[in-house]
Structure formats: C-alpha cells, structure tokens
Amino acid sequence: MKLVWMASAFFAVAFGIIVLLKYLFLAQYDIEGVRASSALVGALLVGKVVVILNKTSLGTRFRASAVALDVFYRSIIYSIACLLVVFGENVVHGWIDTGSIGSGVSHVLHAFDGNRFAATGVCVFLSFMVYNLFSELARHIGWKETLALLFGRRGNDKASAP
C-alpha cells in the first residue's frame, strides 16, 4: 500500500506539472478549460495500476535485460495504456453528452488535436521514464537508500569526486 501512495504522489506532481504547462500555454491565447481534478484522479489510478503492472509479466518482461531497456519498455507500454484510458474516458464523456457511443467516438475524433495529444503523450512518457528509472534504482538499492540519495545531505566525500 505504501508503494501505491508513493507512486500516486509522484504522478500527482508529474501530472500537476503537465496541467500547469497546459494552463500556461492556453492562457497565452486566453483559453480556459484545464481540469486539475482529472490530473489528481488520474494520478491516483495510475499509481495503483503501475504498482500492479510492475508485478505482472507485462511489467517484468525485460527484467533480466539492461535497466535502460526495461525502463524504456515499461514507459512505452504504460504510456500507451494511459493514453488509451484517456481516450476511453473522453469517449464516455462524448457518449454521455451525445446519447450514443458512436456519436461519442465521432465527437472525440472530431475534437482531436494532434499537437496537444503529442505534447501530452511526451509529458506522460517522460513521467513514466522518471518513475520507472527511480523504481529500478530503488529495487536495486532500496527505497530508503534511494530517498536518502536524492533528498539527504551530501557529505564532503573527496574519494567519490572524479
């Protein structure tokens, strides 16, 4: 359960940054419509799903390979899954608004903005890359050591200097 909360907190910050970037870009054109609440709910769901997927064959397929390959693979798979869920969520909203699922899909496809989709996809992918990299680091040296490495005070260790 602790892992779920840690992952959810990470994705809440990451998705919050994505929402902030969208808000700032849209504000340039006096456009409103960014929902921060959906980022928070998404972070809670993604946090749980990522922890579960990391325990399945989908999340462990490249565990014996180089860490970079494993992290990249999981980031691609998780990003695709995330974007499909967002697409599905938009279809449901379109279905509710229009009254039929076909019209909902048509509504989503008509409102599709490739640039916004690509920008969101890149941000989501990078969020997964960072999360997966740190989860691999923690898997190898432990969460306590990882957090100490990232947030602890650094000593004046001259032996480790290049």
C-alpha positions as CSV (number, residue, x, y, z in Angstrom):
1,M,0.0,0.0,0.0
2,K,2.9,2.3,0.7
3,L,4.2,1.8,-2.8
4,V,0.8,2.8,-4.2
5,W,0.8,6.1,-2.2
6,M,4.4,6.9,-3.2
7,A,3.6,6.2,-6.9
8,S,0.4,8.2,-6.7
9,A,2.2,11.1,-5.0
10,F,4.8,11.1,-7.8
11,F,2.2,11.0,-10.5
12,A,0.2,13.7,-8.8
13,V,3.2,16.0,-9.0
14,A,4.1,14.9,-12.6
15,F,0.5,15.3,-13.9
16,G,0.1,18.5,-12.0
17,I,3.1,19.9,-13.9
18,I,1.5,18.7,-17.2
19,V,-1.7,20.5,-16.2
20,L,0.2,23.6,-15.3
21,L,2.0,23.6,-18.6
22,K,-1.3,23.2,-20.5
23,Y,-2.8,26.1,-18.5
24,L,0.2,28.3,-19.2
25,F,0.2,27.5,-22.9
26,L,-3.6,28.0,-23.2
27,A,-3.5,31.2,-21.2
28,Q,-1.4,32.7,-23.9
29,Y,-4.4,32.6,-26.1
30,D,-7.0,33.4,-23.4
31,I,-8.3,29.9,-23.5
32,E,-9.6,28.3,-20.3
33,G,-10.6,24.7,-19.7
34,V,-7.8,22.8,-17.9
35,R,-9.0,20.5,-15.2
36,A,-6.6,19.9,-12.4
37,S,-9.0,17.5,-10.7
38,S,-8.7,15.0,-13.5
39,A,-4.9,15.0,-13.1
40,L,-5.3,14.2,-9.4
41,V,-7.8,11.3,-10.0
42,G,-5.6,10.1,-12.9
43,A,-2.5,10.1,-10.6
44,L,-4.3,8.0,-8.0
45,L,-5.4,5.5,-10.7
46,V,-2.0,5.4,-12.4
47,G,-0.2,5.0,-9.1
48,K,-2.2,1.9,-8.3
49,V,-2.1,0.4,-11.9
50,V,1.7,0.9,-12.2
51,V,2.4,-0.9,-8.9
52,I,0.1,-3.8,-10.1
53,L,1.6,-3.9,-13.6
54,N,5.1,-4.0,-12.2
55,K,4.2,-7.3,-10.6
56,T,2.8,-8.9,-13.8
57,S,4.6,-10.4,-16.8
58,L,3.8,-7.2,-18.8
59,G,5.9,-5.2,-16.3
60,T,8.7,-7.8,-15.8
61,R,9.2,-8.9,-19.4
62,F,12.6,-7.2,-19.7
63,R,13.7,-7.5,-16.0
64,A,16.7,-9.6,-17.0
65,S,17.8,-7.1,-19.7
66,A,19.7,-3.9,-19.2
67,V,17.9,-1.5,-16.9
68,A,17.7,1.1,-19.7
69,L,15.8,-1.3,-21.9
70,D,13.4,-2.4,-19.1
71,V,12.7,1.2,-18.1
72,F,12.1,2.3,-21.8
73,Y,9.9,-0.7,-22.5
74,R,7.7,-0.2,-19.4
75,S,7.5,3.5,-20.1
76,I,6.3,2.9,-23.6
77,I,3.7,0.3,-22.6
78,Y,2.4,2.3,-19.6
79,S,2.2,5.5,-21.7
80,I,0.2,3.7,-24.4
81,A,-2.1,2.3,-21.8
82,C,-2.6,5.7,-20.2
83,L,-3.4,7.4,-23.4
84,L,-5.9,4.7,-24.3
85,V,-7.6,5.1,-21.0
86,V,-7.8,8.9,-21.5
87,F,-9.2,8.3,-25.0
88,G,-11.8,5.9,-23.5
89,E,-12.7,8.5,-20.8
90,N,-13.2,11.1,-23.5
91,V,-15.4,8.7,-25.5
92,V,-17.6,8.1,-22.3
93,H,-17.9,11.8,-21.8
94,G,-18.9,12.2,-25.5
95,W,-21.3,9.3,-25.2
96,I,-23.0,11.0,-22.2
97,D,-23.1,14.3,-24.0
98,T,-24.5,12.9,-27.3
99,G,-26.5,9.9,-26.1
100,S,-24.8,7.3,-28.3
101,I,-21.4,5.6,-28.2
102,G,-20.9,6.1,-32.0
103,S,-21.6,9.8,-31.7
104,G,-19.3,9.9,-28.6
105,V,-16.4,8.4,-30.6
106,S,-17.2,10.7,-33.5
107,H,-17.2,13.7,-31.2
108,V,-13.8,12.7,-29.7
109,L,-12.3,12.2,-33.2
110,H,-13.7,15.5,-34.4
111,A,-12.3,17.4,-31.4
112,F,-8.9,15.5,-31.7
113,D,-5.9,17.9,-31.6
114,G,-2.8,16.0,-32.7
115,N,-0.4,18.6,-31.3
116,R,-2.0,18.6,-27.9
117,F,-2.1,14.8,-28.0
118,A,1.6,14.5,-28.9
119,A,2.6,17.1,-26.2
120,T,0.6,15.2,-23.6
121,G,2.0,11.9,-24.7
122,V,5.6,13.1,-24.5
123,C,5.0,14.5,-21.0
124,V,3.3,11.3,-19.8
125,F,6.1,9.2,-21.3
126,L,8.7,11.3,-19.6
127,S,6.8,10.9,-16.3
128,F,6.8,7.2,-16.7
129,M,10.5,7.2,-17.6
130,V,11.4,9.1,-14.4
131,Y,9.2,6.9,-12.3
132,N,10.5,3.6,-13.8
133,L,14.1,4.7,-13.5
134,F,13.7,5.6,-9.8
135,S,11.7,2.4,-9.1
136,E,14.6,0.4,-10.7
137,L,17.1,2.3,-8.6
138,A,15.0,1.5,-5.5
139,R,14.7,-2.1,-6.5
140,H,18.5,-2.4,-6.6
141,I,19.5,-0.3,-3.6
142,G,16.2,0.0,-1.7
143,W,13.7,2.8,-1.3
144,K,15.2,4.2,1.9
145,E,18.6,4.4,0.3
146,T,17.2,5.9,-2.9
147,L,15.3,8.6,-0.9
148,A,18.4,9.3,1.2
149,L,20.5,9.6,-2.0
150,L,18.0,12.1,-3.6
151,F,16.9,14.1,-0.6
152,G,19.6,13.5,2.1
153,R,22.6,15.7,2.8
154,R,25.7,15.0,0.8
155,G,28.9,14.6,2.7
156,N,32.2,16.0,1.7
157,D,33.4,12.8,0.3
158,K,36.6,13.5,-1.7
159,A,37.0,9.9,-2.7
160,S,34.0,9.9,-4.9
161,A,34.9,13.0,-6.8
162,P,36.2,12.4,-10.4
